[in-house]
Amino acid sequence: MSITRQIIAYKNYFLDFYKKQPNNVQEKIEWTLNLIRVIQNVPEKYFKHLEGTEGLYEIRVEVGSNTYRIFSFFDKGNLIVLGNAFQKKSQKTPKQEIERALKIMMEYKNEIQK
């Protein structure tokens, strides 16, 4: 399989979350990230643009009845940058998580412009 996209974690936002997860969740996150890396057209079930945002995406991970979201955005074509992540407990994505993700995206973009 050829690599279509490169995925990096920005600072420790995602990694701090990832390290706290049990093995089965970490494995599913790895599996999902790998899918996004190699598949040209990723199904929305795993990777979806967040409506009402400019360039913010969520990576969706489901393990049993638990749902996890990893916010991400693109940089230079096929580079996906991972921001914050959380375990989803309600139908709607919490507004503060989206706001945090947007702040992280702005922080990243300001940093690479320097």
C-alpha positions, 0 to 999 in steps of 0.5 A, a space after each residue: 500500500 502506498 502512503 497517501 497522507 502523512 499524519 503528525 501530532 502537533 505538540 502534546 495535545 493528541 499524545 497526552 490523550 492517546 497515552 491515557 487510553 487503554 490498549 484496545 483504544 490505542 490499537 483502534 486509533 492506530 488502525 483508523 489513522 493508518 486507514 486515513 494514511 493509505 485510503 484515497 477517499 476515506 469514508 465519513 464514518 472515520 474522517 469528516 469535515 466539521 460543518 461550520 468550521 474552516 478546515 477543521 476535521 474530526 477523526 472518528 474512532 469507535 471502540 465498543 460503545 465508546 466513541 472518540 474524536 480527534 480533531 485535525 486539519 490539513 497543512 500543505 496538501 497531504 499533511 494531516 495535523 492532529 490537535 486535541 482529542 476527547 471521548 465523546 459522551 453525548 450526541 453533539 460535539 461539545 462546543 468547548 472542544 471545537 473552540 479548543 481545536 480551532 485555537 490549536 489550529 490557529 496556533 499551529 498556523 501562526 507558528 509555521 508562518 514564522 
